[in-house]
Amino acid sequence: MNIQKNILGVGMIFLLAAGASVGAKEHNKLTEKEISEGWELLFDGNTMNGWKDYNGTTLTEPWHVVDGCIQAKGSGSDGNGYIVTDKEFDNFILDWDWKLSNGGNSGMLYHVVENPYFKVPYVTGPEYQLIDVEGWEKKNAPTKLEEWQKIGVDYAMHLPDYSKLKVNPQGEWNNSRIVFDNGHVEHWLNGQKILEFEAWTDDWYARKNSGKWSHAPEYGLARTGVICLQDHGDPASFRNIKIKRLPKKEGEPESLFNGKDLKGWTNYGTEKWYVKDGLLICESGPDKQYGYLATNDYYKDFDLTLKFRQLANGNSGVFFRSFIEPPVKVHGWQTEVAPQGQDTGGIYESYGRGWLQQIPDEKENILKEGEWNTMRIRVVGDHVQTWLNGEPMVDFHDDKIGKADGRIALQIHDGGGIKVEWKDIVIKRL
């Protein structure tokens, strides 16, 4: 009987163990339901496929796979150690498990823009902060973290609801989620929504322009970009990284100029930009240098129409998918606005390849100098089209443009003696 009892006991233990094994979660795998819902894995559990250095083409940063986890070795710093996905994402639900070393500091960033000008990803992409607050403060005593540096924050922007913040003990796994749905943002931690806000509102811009990001003019403006993991000098582990794309809402036509003031725009340089009689006017100032009036928002795919009238000289332009390097240097592409004979409607790459598309000589008379002209610019992916007064001017594809994102910006050329009026500036996101 004792032998039989022992056998039965062992058998029960085996069955219980087998049942536990069958019911255990298989990491870095999607269920059939998740697949049908549109989820995709960003980490397969075995390789670093799909990841590369920030601003790179391959993976050289000190990240590796250990026991089914992506691990940061902890040798990164503020200036290096970042890896990004090789795909871009706009609207999504991003879900992942994470575990930090004692006092560890890391982060998950999104909508990161890759461009050699941006040396680090956090000057463009928002960050869900991951940090062992207690351990970090012990290691770095007497230094204390600011509230905007702690776990779960939208870094240096929005704080979580601390009453809902439930962090597992250091060394244990936690689960986080970011929802980005056409500007509506949510942070989740271990099944609880801890934070939500709306991007690109007046309140959002006020936070951006008054805090840490006041000297990072392109922070948070991109509506699409790569996902980024941060090695901030501490070992960190990640698994079950999955993402589900959400539909992008096509925008309604919106006016970029209200006819009253320069709300929604930022002036770069010392040249004159002002509103008079319902018109937006640019005029050379005493410095006679380049000047730009740029939208505060990014516009990647769009259809833009505007009217302009050249009162003097008229050497100007409309930049797209561009950003400004302070104080006054633009990176991007210009739809030319210039006196007759100088390719109005053509496309010029600033500080790069120069003219990409000029217009035929027979189209130069389409421009009506001293009168109102209508310009239309349509950019979708790598496809660029322009029209002047209803006549097609350029129509081409360009891979470099296709990978870019950025602002709309009106230009005043250097040299002085320039005055141009603008009105009816209307854009539709595509």
N, C-alpha and C positions, 0 to 999 in steps of 0.2 A: 504493500500500500504506500509506503513512504517513497519507493522508487516511482510508482505511478504518479503520485502527487508531484514529485520533482519534475517528471517528464511533462505533466500537464502544466506546471508552473512555467517551465522553460518555453513550452509551446505558446502559452499566453503572452509571455514577454516578446517572443518572436513576432506573433501576430500584431501586437500593439506597435512594435517597432516598424514592422512592414507597413501598417496602416499610417503611421506618422510619416514614413518616407513617401508613401503614395500621395498623402495630403500636403506635403511640404511644397512651398513655392519654388519653382524653378526660375532662377535668376537669369536676367538678360534674354528672356524669351517673351514673345507675345502670344497671348491666347488667341484662339480662333475668333472670339468675340472682338478683341482689340483690333485684330487685323481687319475684320469686317467694318469696324468703326473708323478706320483710316489711320491708326497709329503706326508709327515706324520707329525702329530702334536706331539710336545714334551710337550705340556701342554693342558689338556682338558678343562680348564676354571673353574673346580670345585674342583679338588683334586690335590695332589702333587704326584700322581702315576707316576712312571718312574723316580723319582728323589731320591737321597740319599746323605748322607754326603760324602764328599771327603774322600777316604780311609775307608769308612764305609759300612755297609750293610743295614742300615735303615736311616731314616731322623730324626735327632734330632736338627739340626741347626735351628736358629730362622727365618725360612721362613714359610709363610702361604698364604692362598688364601683369597683375599678380592675383592669383586665386579668383579669377573672374571679376576683377575690379580694375578700373583705370586708377592708377596711383600717381600722384605728384610726389616726386622724391623729396621735395622740400628745399631744393637748391635755387629756386627762383627768387626774384626780387621785384621791386616796384617796376623796374624797367625791362624785365624779361621773364620767361617762364610761362607765357600764355599760349594755349593751343585753341584752335577754332575748327568748326565744322567746315567741310568743303562745299556745303550747301547753304543757301540763304533762306531765311524764313521771315514772313511778315506777320501774319496773325496765327496764333497757335495756343495749344496747351502743352507745356513742357513739364515733365514729371521725372524725378530722379531720387535715388537714395544716396546718402553721403555720410561719411564718418571722418572726423578730424583727429589728429594727434593732440596730446595735451597742450593747450594754449594755441592750438592751430588757427590759422587765418587763411581763408580762401574765398571764392565767390563764383557765382554763375552770372554771366553777362549775356545780353542779347541785343539784336539790332546793331551789332558792331560793324563799323565801316573799315574796310581794309584799304589803305592808301599809304604809300611810303611817308607822306607828310605826317601822318598820325603815328607817333612812335610807340604809343601804348593804346590798348583798346578802350580803356575806361574814359577817355576824353570824348568818345562818341556813344558807347553803349551803356545803358543802365545796368545796374548790378543788384542782384539779390545777395546780400551779405551772408557769408557763412563764417562763423568764428566761435571759438570756445571762450566766451566772455570771462568767466571766472579764472580759467587757466591762463589766459592771456594777461589779465591784470596782475595775477600772482607773478608771472615770469617777468613782467615789465614794471613792477612796482617801483616807485609810487604813482607811475603814470596810470590814469584812468581813461577808459574809452568814452568818447562822446556818445550821446544817445543815438546819433545818426550813423554811428559806426558799429552798432551792435547787431546781433543775430536777427535775421529776417527783414531788416530794413531795406527799403529802396534807397540805396546808398546815397547819403547826403541830401536826400530829398523828402522821403516820407517815412514816418515811424509806424510800427505795428501796434495793434491793440494788445498790450502786455497781459491783459487778463486772459487772453486766449493763447498765449505763448507757452507751449508745453514742449520742452526740449529733453530728449532722453539723456541719461547720464553720459558723461564724457567717455568715449571709446565705444559707445553703442551706435547702431545705425539709426538715422533719421530719414524721413521722407519729406521732400519739398516739391512744390508746384508753382509755376508761373502761368497765369492766363493773360494773354494779350489779345484782346478782341477789338480791333479797330479803334484803339485808343483807351479802351477800358482795361485796367490792369488789376490783377489780383495776385497776392502772395499767400500761399498755403504752407502750413507746417504740421506734419503728422496728423493730417486729416482735418485741421481747423483752418478756416480762412482768417488770417491775421492782419490783412492789409488790403485796401482797395482804393484806387484813385483814377482820375481821368487825366490822360496825358494831353498836353498842348492847350490846356485852358489858360485863362489869365492867371489863376492861382499857380499852375504848374510853371509858367514862365517867370512869375515872381520868385518862386523858390529857386529856379535855375539861375536867375540873374543876380541873386543876392547872397548866395552861399559859395560853396566850394567850386561850383561850375561857372562862376561869373567870368573866369578867365579861360573857359573852354567853350567858345561860341558855338561849336557844332554838337555839343553834348545832347543826346536824347532826341535829336531832330529826325534822324532816319526812321522810316517806317518799315524798312526791311534790312536784313543784315545777317551776319553769321552768329552762331552761338559760341560762347567763349568760356573756357575753364581757366582758373587762375591758380598758379603756384606762387604763393606769396611768402615763400621761405619756410613753410611748414608742410610735413607730409599730410596728404589728404587722399581719401579713397572715394570713388564714385562707381555706382552700378545701376542697372535698370533705368538707364537714361533713354527716355522715349518721348516722342513728340507727335502731336496730332495737329495738322494744319486746319485752320478755321477760314471760312470764306471771307474774301475781301469785299467790302461794300463799295460799289461804284459811287463816287461822289456826285452831288448835284453841282451844277455850275455855281461858282462863287466869285464874287467881286473881290479883287485884291486891293482895290483902291476905293475908299468910301466917299471921295469927293470933298472931305472936310479936313482930314489931317493925315499923318503918316503912320497911323496905327497899323500894326502887322508888319512893319518894315523897320530895318535898321540901316542907318547911314554910316558909311565907311569913307573916311577922308574928310577934306576941308572944303570941297566944292559944294555948291548950293543946291539943296533939294527943298522945295516948299510947295504949298498949295495956295492957289489964287483963282478965284472965280470958278471953283469946281474942277480945276485942272491941276495935275501934278507937273511941276516944272523943274527941270534941271538946268543949271546955269554955272558957267565957269566962275570960280572964285579968284581971289588975288594970287593964290599959289599956282594956279593953272596946271594942276596935276590930275591924274586919274581919280575918279570918284565912283562910288557904287551905292546904290540903294537896293538892299537885298531883303527878300521875304524872310520872316522869322521861321517859316515852315519849309520842309523839304517837299519837293514834288518830283517823283520818279517818272511815272507814266501819266501823261496829261495831254490836254488839248487847250491851248492858250490863244486868245485873241486880244488885241489891243490896238489903239489908235495913237498915232504920233504925228506931230507937226514940227518941222525943222524951221526955226525962226532965224537962226544964225549958224552958219557952218553945218551943224547937224550931225557931227561925228559922234555917234553913240552906239548903243547895242543892247540886246536882250540876252543875258546869260541864262543857261539852264544846267541842271545837275551840277551845280557849282558850289564851292565854299570859299570863304574869305580867310586869307591868312592876314591877321592884323599886322600893321594898321590898315594897309590898302593894297592887297595883292590877291587877285582872284585866280582860282584854279577851276577850270571847266571849259565850257563851250559857249561861243557867242554867235547869236544870230545877228548879223551885221545890220546896223542902221547908220548910213553915211550919206554924204552928198552923191549926186548922180555920177555914175562912172566908177563907183567904189564898192560894188557888189552888195548892195542892200538885199537882205534875204539869204545871203550865203552864210556858211558856217566856218568859224575860225576857232582853233584850239589854242587857248591861252597858255603861255609858257610850256608849249609842247611842240606839236607837229605843224603849227601854223594853219594855213588854209587847208580845209578838208574838201570844201565844195565852194567854188565861185560860180557866179551866174554868167550866162552867155551875154555878149555885148548887146544883142538885139533885145534883151529884156531890161536894159538899164533905163529905158524911157517909161517903164511902168511906175517908177517912183515919181510922185508929184511934189517937187520941192516947194516949200512954203504953203502947202495945202495939207489937209488931213489925209493920212494914209492908214490902211488897215493891214496889220500883220497878223498872220496866223502861224503858230508853231505847234506841231504835233510830234510827240516823242513817245514811242511804245517799244520797250525792250531796246534793241539796237537799231530801230528804224526811226529815222529823222525825216520830217517833211516840213517845208515852209511854203507859205503863199504870201504874196504881196498884192493887195487890192484885188483879191480873188484869183490871181494868176499863179500857177505853181512855179516855184523858184528852185528848190532842191528836193531830191528824193533819193535817199541812200541808206545803207546799213553800215554800222561801224561797231566792231566788237568792244573796243575800249569804252565807248559811250554806253553800250549795253550793260556794262558792269558797274557803271557809276550811279551816284545818287547825289542830290543836293538841292540848293535853293534856286529860285528865280532871282535874277539881279539885273537892274537897269544900270547902264554905264554912262558916264560922261568922260569923253576922251581928254587926254592932256593937251596942252598947247594953248588953251584959252580961247576966248571968243565964241564959245558954244552956248546955244540955248535951244532946248527942245521941250515941247509940251507933250503930255501923255494923258489919255483918258480911256474910259471903258475897258479896263483891264479885267478880263474875265477868264477864269480857268476852270476846267473840269478834270478831276482825277479819273484816270482810266484803270 
